[in-house]
Amino acid sequence: MEFVTLIHTRWPKDEFIYEHSGNGEILDEVDNLSDDERKVLYRTPGRAITLPANRKRYSGMWGTMMMVIGGPIHCAQFDQPVPADMLCGGRQVEFNINSRRVYVATFGDVASTKLFTTVERYRTDDGRVDEWDIGFVRLMRRGKPYGLRVERNNKAVKELRTGHDGICLRVLGGSSLQQQAILIHEAPNVGWVTGCIGPRPHGNREVFRNEAGNPSDQAVREIIREVDRRGGKGQLYVLRG
């Protein structure tokens, strides 16, 4: 039986800032800012960086997601081949994500793969992260997969715009209540995800119109159609960097 597995990575780390209060531009060259340079971004002109931030910013992180259709995958990891004793009677398959080798153990053949770019929120709106480099809640990288379940009429997703049907993927198996609320859904811009993951066409870093059929809407529905065809359930690996 065919299965849908999503493999998600935030490597290499790639931060951006969405200018939601202006004309919707994306500042995509913010990874190498010094602490002081970054503090300036979160303060109005002339405000000392020793004072609290007073300018709200939507910090985001680009990621990459591979949709794998085929036999169920029970192990996925960067760089290191799967040990023979973990194949469990299956076989090893290699993929390439962002010029880095991913090894998986699967029962059965791989029918197809497809890459998507993803957006997630990163820093808090005033530019902070904690000691684990986390601002907004996000799924933790781990060796075992999360479950996926198609949901319709989700109230939070229906808030995207009038007439939205609320379709999304619920991520199952989070270790906290916040993680258990994480969805994979459409995101015309990063302001629409606060813990959730928004897929879009691979390599597309544009801001989309918040209207039916935008590229993120199409990407999410493509993934959901494939999951629906296989019983409405799938799995998600978040790779360790």
C-alpha positions in Angstrom: 0.0 0.0 0.0 1.3 3.5 -0.9 1.8 6.0 1.9 2.6 9.7 2.0 5.6 10.8 4.1 6.7 14.5 4.4 10.3 15.1 5.2 10.9 18.6 6.6 14.2 20.5 7.3 15.1 24.0 8.3 18.7 23.4 7.2 20.5 25.5 6.2 19.1 28.1 8.6 17.6 31.0 6.6 15.8 33.8 8.3 13.7 36.6 6.8 11.5 39.4 7.9 8.2 40.2 6.4 7.3 43.9 6.3 3.6 43.4 7.1 3.0 47.1 8.1 4.4 48.5 4.8 4.1 47.3 1.3 4.6 43.6 2.1 8.3 43.3 1.2 10.5 40.5 2.4 13.9 41.4 3.9 15.8 38.2 3.1 19.3 39.2 4.1 19.2 39.2 7.9 21.1 36.0 8.8 24.4 37.7 9.4 23.3 40.8 11.2 25.1 41.6 14.5 23.0 41.7 17.7 23.0 45.5 17.6 22.0 45.7 13.9 19.1 43.3 14.6 18.0 45.4 17.6 17.7 48.4 15.3 15.2 46.6 13.2 12.8 46.2 16.1 12.9 49.9 17.2 11.6 53.1 15.5 14.2 55.4 14.0 16.3 57.1 16.6 15.3 54.9 19.5 18.2 53.6 21.5 18.8 49.9 21.3 19.1 49.8 25.1 15.4 50.6 25.3 12.7 47.9 24.8 11.7 47.1 21.3 8.7 49.1 20.1 8.4 48.0 16.5 6.6 44.7 15.6 8.2 42.5 13.0 7.2 39.2 11.5 10.3 37.1 11.6 10.2 33.9 9.5 12.3 30.9 8.6 12.5 29.3 5.2 12.5 25.5 5.1 12.3 22.7 2.6 9.7 19.8 2.6 9.9 16.7 0.5 6.7 14.7 -0.2 7.5 11.1 -0.7 4.9 8.7 -2.0 5.5 5.0 -1.8 6.1 2.4 0.9 6.0 3.5 4.6 9.2 5.1 5.8 10.3 4.2 9.3 13.6 6.1 9.6 14.9 9.3 8.0 18.2 11.1 8.7 20.8 13.3 7.3 24.3 12.2 6.2 24.5 8.8 7.9 23.3 5.5 6.2 20.7 3.6 8.1 22.3 0.9 10.2 21.5 -2.6 8.9 19.8 -3.6 12.1 17.3 -0.7 11.6 16.2 -1.7 8.2 13.8 -4.2 9.8 13.5 -6.2 6.6 13.1 -3.0 4.4 15.6 -1.3 2.3 17.6 2.0 2.2 16.8 4.8 -0.2 18.8 8.0 -0.6 17.4 11.5 -1.4 19.0 14.8 -1.8 17.6 17.9 0.0 19.4 21.2 -0.3 22.6 19.4 -1.6 22.7 17.2 1.5 22.1 13.5 1.5 19.1 12.1 3.3 18.9 8.3 4.0 15.6 6.6 4.7 14.6 3.1 5.5 11.4 2.1 3.7 9.2 -0.9 3.2 8.5 -0.9 -0.5 9.3 1.2 -3.5 9.3 5.0 -3.9 6.7 6.0 -6.5 7.5 9.7 -6.5 9.0 12.7 -4.7 8.4 16.4 -4.8 10.0 19.4 -3.1 8.2 22.4 -1.5 9.5 25.5 0.2 8.0 26.2 3.6 7.5 29.2 5.9 7.4 29.2 9.7 7.5 32.0 12.3 10.9 32.3 14.0 11.6 35.2 16.4 9.0 36.7 18.6 7.4 39.9 17.3 10.0 42.0 19.2 12.9 39.9 18.0 13.7 37.5 20.8 14.6 33.8 20.9 15.2 31.7 23.9 18.3 29.7 24.8 17.3 27.0 22.4 16.9 29.5 19.5 13.2 29.3 19.6 10.8 32.3 19.5 7.4 30.9 18.4 6.6 27.3 19.1 7.7 24.9 16.4 8.0 21.1 15.9 11.1 19.7 17.4 13.5 17.7 15.3 13.5 14.1 16.3 14.2 10.6 15.0 10.6 9.3 15.0 7.9 10.6 12.7 4.9 12.7 13.7 1.5 11.6 12.4 -0.6 13.5 9.9 -4.4 13.7 9.5 -6.5 15.6 7.0 -8.8 18.1 8.7 -11.6 20.2 7.1 -13.5 23.1 8.5 -10.7 24.0 10.9 -11.8 27.2 12.6 -8.4 28.8 12.7 -7.7 28.1 9.0 -11.1 29.4 8.0 -10.0 32.8 9.4 -7.6 33.2 6.5 -10.4 34.8 4.4 -14.1 34.7 3.8 -15.2 31.5 2.2 -12.1 29.4 3.1 -13.0 25.8 3.7 -10.5 25.4 6.6 -8.7 22.4 5.0 -5.3 21.5 6.5 -3.2 18.7 7.9 -3.2 18.2 11.7 0.3 17.2 13.0 -0.1 14.4 15.6 2.3 13.5 18.4 3.6 16.8 19.6 5.1 16.7 23.1 3.3 19.9 24.4 -0.2 21.4 24.0 1.3 24.1 21.8 2.9 21.5 19.5 -0.3 19.5 19.4 -2.0 22.6 17.9 0.4 22.8 15.0 -1.1 22.5 11.5 0.2 22.4 8.0 -1.8 24.9 6.0 -1.8 27.6 3.4 0.2 30.8 4.2 0.1 33.7 1.7 2.7 35.3 4.0 4.4 34.3 7.2 2.0 36.4 9.2 -0.5 33.6 8.8 1.6 31.0 10.7 2.3 31.2 14.4 3.7 27.7 15.0 2.2 26.1 11.9 3.9 25.3 8.7 3.0 26.9 5.3 4.1 25.0 2.2 4.5 26.7 -1.2 6.1 25.9 -4.6 9.8 25.0 -4.3 12.0 28.0 -4.5 9.1 30.5 -4.4 9.8 33.2 -1.8 7.1 35.7 -2.9 4.3 37.3 -0.9 1.0 36.0 -2.3 -2.4 37.6 -2.5 -4.7 36.2 0.1 -7.1 34.7 -2.4 -8.2 31.2 -3.4 -5.8 29.4 -5.7 -2.7 31.3 -4.7 0.5 29.2 -5.0 0.5 28.3 -1.3 -3.2 27.3 -1.4 -2.4 25.1 -4.5 0.6 23.5 -2.8 -1.2 22.5 0.4 -4.2 21.1 -1.6 -1.8 19.1 -3.7 -0.3 17.5 -0.6 -3.8 16.9 0.9 -5.1 15.3 -2.3 -2.3 12.8 -2.1 -2.9 12.1 1.5 -6.6 11.7 0.9 -6.0 9.2 -1.8 -4.2 7.1 0.7 -6.8 7.1 3.6 -6.4 10.6 4.9 -3.4 9.9 7.0 0.4 10.2 6.6 3.5 11.0 8.5 6.0 13.8 9.0 9.7 13.6 9.7 11.5 16.8 11.0 15.1 16.1 10.4 17.9 16.8 12.9 20.3 19.3 11.4 
